[in-house]
Amino acid sequence: MAKIGERASLKILREKSFGLYLDGGELGEVLLPHREVPKDNVIGAFLDVFLYTDSEDRPVATLKTPMAIPGEFAKLKCVAVTGVGAFLDWGLAKELLVPFREQKARMEPGKSYLVHVHVDKVSGRIIASARLSRHLDLTPHSLRRGDEVELVIFGKTALGYKAIINGTHSGLLFTEGVFQPLQPGEKTKGYVSGIREDGKIDLTLHAPGRAKVEGLEERILAELQARGGFWGIGDHSSAAEIHDELGVSKRTFKQAVGSLFRKRLISIEERGIRMAR
């Protein structure tokens, strides 16, 4: 069944000068505007379209895929502010509305904001909200320690960075485990480092156990190659220097170097490490 905010394969019913009418089932006839009508359209054929509403709340179709669909979080640019709210560019002809009630602070044209896209239950329109906490899943999750997850950064506290996990739940990246600047809306891969008794999720950007070491081995080899085969870092280096260079502890660094040495991919010298010939 065709629904607003989803893609659907709809049958072409007839063609007019202003576009194609598609069979939207319970939505009625849905217009695909002339500017998007494919040249090889055939009455009775099916088109894969995304469904949303026009300025008069009528169902309308597009062949395009928006930057975010209902149920997703995305960082979008504000292009205008009117008396009803802010409008964001989401890749479609009609901009995406963020009503004033859904803004934490008044949005400004030219700036980008992390929002949640959804179908408004009252109006049936697709809108966005900057009040992200309202749209996080509070039901029990099935995540386990060590799981790889997709993260979207959405805030910072005294303890670290708040992140949306796989588009549903939220977790925390502790500051001491983050060695790079992170911005709201930034997407990155992460891992579950722990589950607290109350179900809250602790996160890390570094793969646990052996996977972490293997990833570091690849980075060390790449750095050696970029430096011409020699790097003046090793057991003589301080933990702070290693942390600044690679963002890991000296213990993890030594594990990776030891593994590369045993694989005969590097040699260890007094002043550093060298790529094997």
N, C-alpha and C positions, 0 to 999 in steps of 0.2 A: 504494500500500500504506500502510495506517495505521501511524504510528509515534508512540511516546511523544515529546512535546516539539514536535509539529507539529499543524497544523490539518488536518482531513480531513472529507470529506462522507460521512457514514455512514447506512446504511439503518436505519429504525426496525423492530425485529423484534416487540416486544410491550411492553405497558404493565403495570406493577405499581403497588401503592399507594406504593412508595418510589421510583418513577421509571420511566424508559424504558430498555429494553435495546436497544443498537445493535449492528449487525454490524461488528465490528472486524477481520474477516479473520483474519490470523495471531495477532492479540491475543486472539481469542475474543470473547465477548459483553462489551460495555462499557456500564457504567451511566451514565446521565445522571440525577443525583439529582432527586427530586421538586420541590425548590425552584426548579429551573431549567426544568422541563418547560413548553413553550409551550402555550397553551390550544388552539391549532388544530392540534395534532399529528395525523397520520394514519398508521396502520400501513402500512409500505411506502414512505413518503415518506423523503426524505433531509434530514439536519440537518448544518449546518456547525459543527463543534465543535473545541475544543482538547483534546488528550489528555495526561493526566499520570497519576500514581499516587496512591492513597489511603494512609492510615497503615499498611495491611497489604500495600502494594506491588501492589495490584490495579489494572488500568487503569480510569480513570474519565474521563468527559467533562464539559466545561463549555462553555456558549455564550459565556462571557466570554473576553476576550483579556488575558493577563497583562501586567504592566508591562514585562517582558522575556522573550524566548523563548530557547531554547538557541542559543548562538552569539553572543549579544549581551552588551554591557557596560551596566550600569545602576547608578544610585545608589539603594539601597533602605534602608528603615528597619528596624532590629532591634526586634522586639516581644517577644522572649522568649529566655532562655538556659536550656538543660536539660543533663542529663548527656551528651548526644550532640553538642551544638553549639548554635549560635545559629539563630534562626528569623527570617526577614525577611518583611515584608509585600510581596507582589508582585501583589496584586489578586485572589487566588483564596482559596477557603475554607480550603484547607490551605496554611500558610505554607511558605516556601522554606528548606530546611536548608542551613546552612553548617557542615560538620563542623569540629571543632577543628583538624584537620590542614590545613584550607584557610584558616585565619585567620592573618594576619601578627601580630596582637595580639588578645587576648581581646575579643570584641565585647560591647557594653553596650546593654541595652534603652533605647530612646529616641533612640539615635544612628543616623545614616545612614552607609552604607558603599558605596563603589564596588566592584562585584563582577562576575565573569563567570559567566553562567548556562550550564550544559551538562548533558548526560546522562552520568551516571557510568558508565564502561565496566564496572565490576565489578557494581554493584547494579542498573543499569538505571533508577535514579531520576534525577529532575531535581534537581540541587543547584547551589549557587553557591560561588564561590571568590574570596577577596580576594587570592590570590597571582596577580596579573594577568599577570606576565611569562611564566608558564607557558602562557598562552593567546593570546599574540601570535603572529602569523604570521611565521616567520623565513625563508620562501622568498622568492626575488627578486620584486620588485614591478615594476609597469609605470608608475609615476607619473613625471611630467615636471615640470620647472620651470614654474610658472604655473598648474598644475592647481588647481581649486577642490576643497576637501575638507571633510568633516565631522569635527570634532575632539571628543574627550572628554578633559578634563584629568585626569591620574592621578598626578601627582607633581611635585616641584620639586627642582632641583639648583642648584649654585652658578652654572651657566651659564644656567638658565632653567626653563621648564615642560615636562615630558614629556607628550605627548598621544598618544592612540590615534587613528589615521587610518582613517576609513571602517570602523571596527569590526574592523580586521585588524592593520595594522602600527603601528609607533610612530615618533614623530619628536620634534624639539625646537624649542620656541619660545624664542628667545634673549631674555633679560631686557630688553636695550636696545630691543627692538622691541615690547614689551608695555607699554601705557600704561593698563592697568586691572587691578584685582585679579582673580585667577582662583582658583577653588576646585576641589578634587578632585571629579570627577563633573560639573563644569560642561560643557555642550555649547555649541559655538560654530563658526561657519564660519571656515575658514582657507584658506591657499594654500601650495603648495609653493614655497619660495624657492630651494631648491638641493638637489642630490643629490651627496653626497660620493663619493669614489673607492671607499670601502668599502660603498657602497650606503645609508648612513644618510641620513635625510631631515631637512632643515632646513625650518622652517615660519615663516609670518608670518600675522598677522591682517589684513593690509592687501593689497588687490588690487594686483597688479603693473601698472606702466606706466599706460596711459591709463585703464584701469578704476579704478585708485586715485584718479586725479584727478577722474573723473566722480562717484565716490562722495563725494568731498570737496566738490564743487560743490553737491551736494544738501544736504549738512549745513550748508554756509555759508548757503544760501538759507533753510533752515529756521530757522537761528539768527537771521538778519536779520528774518525774519517775527516770531519770538518776541520780539525786542527792539524791535519797532515800526518796523522799516525801516532802522535805523542801528546800526552796530557799530564801536566805537572800536578797531579792530584793522587793521593794514595794514603797509606797508613800514617804518614807523617803529617797529613793535613788535619786541622782541627775539626771538631764536630760542627762548629759554626760555619767554617768554610764549605764543608760538604753540603750542609743544609742550604747555604746560599746558592751553591752551584746546581744542586739537583733536587732540593726540597725533600730530602729523606734523611734518616738518621745515619750516623756513621756505621752502626751495626748492619743496617740493610745494605749500605754501600759495600762493606767488606764481604758480605754474602754474595753480592752480584759479581764483584771483582774475583773472588775465589772461584766462583762457578765458571767465569770466562777463562780463567787461568787453567782450570782443569780440562776445559774443552780445547785448550791450546789456541784460543782466539786472541789472547793477549799475553804479554810478558810483564812481569812486575820488576821495576827498577827502583833504585834508592830514591830517585827524585820524582817518580811518577809511574805511569803505566804506558805501554806501547803496544800498538796493534801488531799482531803476528804477521809475518810475511809469508 
